């Protein structure tokens, strides 16, 4: 078994994904940062030197997952942590939703993490202190109108996390999820950010680094007795009614 700490992070080019990569590097991880937008990814990881490799990855492709994990092991020698952070936010009413829009959200937000877990498992089984963190959403705690595709896909990811935690616990692999509320990232346009900040009980949106702190904790030895956990980082959003 290896004690090297090597993480693969999806959706790592911007926002909370980039913050997660930076946090893990500062904590001593070597990181494979992955995303579809490879140009942005290379720019956001350029300052991390040899601690990070930037890989293009479509999380809905089993073949690309195989190549990514192979490259990580080839360059870093192991893989001990997986952060399924990639996601898409898609809004539409039931009247306006399409089959392609609905299925597209599910493919990225739920199929992607499934493929990642399945592909990384042989490596995680060989690693000491192996852990998985899935980025879920407060949309998997309470319903938001016009979010049928996004909300249901995140509810599915919540269930996938629980099943994986139960199935993999006997092998020493911990599986947890973070549930971000509204965070100031490019996923939310400026108008949406202003609207959500005005309604927030804390008076502001979350910062990407605050999500990264939660992910780093769940991957760390400090969380060695935590699996199947749902860590809500939402500034009190779920306390609001309506």
N, C-alpha and C positions, 0 to 999 in steps of 0.2 A: 504494500500500500504506500502511496506517496503522500507526503505532507505538504507538497507545493499547493499554493492557493492560486488557482487559475479559474477565471470566470468568463462565461460567454454572455454578452448582453445584447438583446435585440432592440431595435428602434433607438439606436444609440447616437444618431447624428445630431439631434437637437433636444432642447427642453430637458425634461427629467431624465431621459436616456443618457444624454451627454453628462448630466450632473451625476448620475449613478456611476458612469465610467470614471469620472474624476475622483469621486469619493472612494471607490474601490482601489484605485491606483494609490491614493494617499494612504490607504490602509494596508498597503503591501501586496495587493493582488497584481498579477499579470492578467490583462484583459483582452479578450477578442471582442471588439466593438463591431456590431453588424447593423446594416441598414440597407434599404433599397437605393437611397440617394447617396451614392458613394462619394460624390464630390464634396458635399457638405460633411459627410462622415470623416473624410481625410482631413478636412480643414479643422474640424472640432477636436480631432485627436492628435494633431500635429505636435502639440507641445508635450505630449506624454512620452516621447522617445520610444525606447525599446520595450517599455512596459505594456504597450498597446499595439495590437495589429488591427487594421481596418479591413473588414471583409464585406463584400456585397452579398446580401442574403434576402431572398423573397421567402418569408416564413411559411408561405403556403405551398412551397415546393419541397417534397421529400428528398429529391436529388440534391438540391442546394443545401439542405440541412446536412446531408451526408458529407458533402464537400467541405462545408464550414467546420464541422467537428473534426474531420480528418486533418484539416489545415491547422487547427488549434493544437491538436495532439502532436502533430509533426513539428510545430515551431516551439511549443511550450512544454511538451512532454507529458501533459496530463490535462484533465478537466475536472474541477471539483465543485463548481457552482454554475448554475444556470439562472439567468434573469430574463423571463419572458415579459419584456416591457413593450414590444411593438403592439400598436393598436391603431384602429381607425375610428373616428367619431363621425357617424352618419346620422343625420336627422331627416325625418320625413313622417308625415301623417300616414295613417293607414290608407287613406284614399290615394296618396301620392307615392307610397312605397312601391318598389318594383321587386321582382324576383331577384334580379341581378344585384340590386342594392342590398337586399336582405342577405342573400347568400354571401356577398362580398364581405360584409361585416363579420359574419360567422367564420368565414375562412381565415381571416386575419386574426380575429380576437379569440377564437377558440381552437380551430384546427391548427393554427400556427403553434401555440403552446403545446398541444398534444404531440405534434411532430417533433418539436424540440425535445420534449421529455423522452419520448421513445428513442430518439436518435442518441441522446446524451447518456442514456442509462448504462450502457456497458462501461463507459468511462467513470461515471459517478459511482458505480459499484466498486471500482478499484480505488477510489479516493477516500482519504480519511476526512471525516466531518463534512461529507457531501451535503449540499443543500440546494433547493430550488425556491425561487421567489417568483410568483406570478403577479403582474400588475392588473388588478381588478378595477373596481370603480364603485363609487356610491350609487351608481346606476344599477348595481346588483344588490342594493339594500332597500332602496325605495324607488317607486316608479316615477319617471319623468315623461310627460306627454311628448309625442313626436319622436320617441326614441325606441321604437319597437325593435329594430334591428340591433342597435347598439346595446340597449338594455338587456335584451334576451341573450345576446352573445356573451355579455359579461356575467349574467346569471349562470350561463353554461360553464364559463371559466371558473366561477366560484365552485360549482359542483365538481368540475374536473380536479381542482386543487384538493378538495376534500377526499376524493377517491384516491388520488395519487398519494396523499399523505397516509391514508390508511393502508394502502397496498405496499408502500415502500418503507414504512417505519420499521418493520422487522429486519430490513437490510441496512438500517442505519442512515437512510437518506431522509432528511427533513424536507417538508414541502409546506410553504406558507404563502400567504397573499397579502399585499398591501392594497388598501382601498382609498385611493386619492379622491378628495373632493375637487373643487375648482382650483386649478393651478395655473399660474401665469406662464403659459407656454404657447408656441405657435399653433397648437391645436385649436386654441380659442381665439377668435378674432377680437379686435380691440373693443368693438361694441359689446360683445358678449362678456368680455372681461369686466368692463365697466358696470354692466348690469348685475353680474354676479357679485362683484365687490360691494356694490351698494346694498345688496340684500344680505351679505354675510354677517353672521353674529359677531365675528371678530373684526369686521370692518375692512377686510383685505382678502386677497387670494393667497393661496399657498405659494411657496417658492419651490422651484425644482430641487434645490438642495435639501429641503425638508422631507421630500419623498426619498431622496437618495440616502439620507440618514436612516430612515426606517428600513430600507432595503439592506443597507450595510449591517445594521443591527441583526436582522433576521438571518444573514449569512454568517454571522460571527459566532465565535465560541460562547459569547455571552447569551446566545439564544439556543444553546445546545439541548435544552429541555423543552423546546417549543417546536411543535409541528402541528399542522392542521389549523394554525392560528389565522385570524383575520384582523389585521392591524389597520384600523381606520385612521386616516390622516386627512381630515376634512375641515378643520377649523370650526367644528360644530355644525356643519351643514345638515347632518342627519338629525339634529335636535329640532330643526324647524319643521313645522307642519304646514303642508300646502305650498 
